[in-house]
Amino acid sequence: MIKILMIEDDVELAQLLQESLEKEEIETILAYTPLEGLVALEQQNFDALVLDLSLPQMDGLEICRVVHESL
């Protein structure tokens, strides 16, 4: 099964997308803050990352840089 992490601060949108993806048998882990997402990335392996570009504290592009540098 494909497993993705979605970092999205809009709870309703995140849950709607999660429901749609899980209908396609894609396991979706939700993180509502950048910090929560980065912790999840340290603790688990994911096949893909879905990011909101306009997150509070740290934007999606900055998260991409952090992830890239940790590889």
C-alpha positions as CSV (number, residue, x, y, z in Angstrom):
1,M,0.0,0.0,0.0
2,I,1.2,3.5,-0.8
3,K,1.7,5.7,2.3
4,I,1.8,9.5,2.1
5,L,2.2,12.3,4.6
6,M,0.0,15.3,4.1
7,I,1.0,18.6,5.8
8,E,-2.0,20.8,5.6
9,D,-3.3,23.3,8.2
10,D,-6.9,23.4,6.9
11,V,-8.4,20.5,8.8
12,E,-11.5,20.2,6.7
13,L,-9.6,20.1,3.4
14,A,-7.0,17.7,4.8
15,Q,-9.7,15.3,6.0
16,L,-11.6,15.5,2.7
17,L,-8.4,14.7,0.7
18,Q,-7.6,11.9,3.2
19,E,-11.0,10.3,2.6
20,S,-10.6,10.5,-1.2
21,L,-7.1,9.1,-1.1
22,E,-8.0,6.2,1.2
23,K,-10.8,5.2,-1.2
24,E,-8.0,4.6,-3.7
25,E,-6.2,2.5,-1.0
26,I,-3.6,5.2,-0.3
27,E,-2.8,5.4,3.4
28,T,-2.7,9.0,4.4
29,I,-1.1,10.4,7.6
30,L,-2.2,14.0,8.4
31,A,0.0,16.6,10.0
32,Y,-1.6,20.0,10.7
33,T,1.6,21.9,11.5
34,P,5.1,21.9,9.9
35,L,6.6,20.7,13.2
36,E,4.2,17.8,13.4
37,G,5.0,16.9,9.8
38,L,8.7,17.0,10.3
39,V,8.4,14.7,13.4
40,A,6.3,12.3,11.4
41,L,9.0,12.2,8.7
42,E,11.7,11.4,11.2
43,Q,9.6,8.5,12.7
44,Q,8.1,6.9,9.6
45,N,8.8,6.2,6.0
46,F,6.6,7.6,3.3
47,D,6.2,7.1,-0.4
48,A,5.2,10.7,-1.0
49,L,4.7,14.1,0.7
50,V,1.8,16.5,0.0
51,L,2.4,20.0,1.2
52,D,0.5,23.2,1.7
53,L,2.8,25.9,0.4
54,S,1.3,28.6,2.8
55,L,1.7,27.0,6.2
56,P,2.2,29.0,9.4
57,Q,5.7,29.1,11.0
58,M,7.4,27.5,8.0
59,D,6.2,27.4,4.4
60,G,6.0,24.3,2.2
61,L,9.1,25.2,0.2
62,E,11.2,25.5,3.4
63,I,9.9,22.0,4.5
64,C,11.1,20.7,1.1
65,R,14.5,22.1,1.7
66,V,14.7,20.6,5.1
67,V,13.6,17.2,3.8
68,H,16.1,17.4,0.9
69,E,19.0,18.3,3.1
70,S,18.2,15.3,5.4
71,L,18.4,12.8,2.6
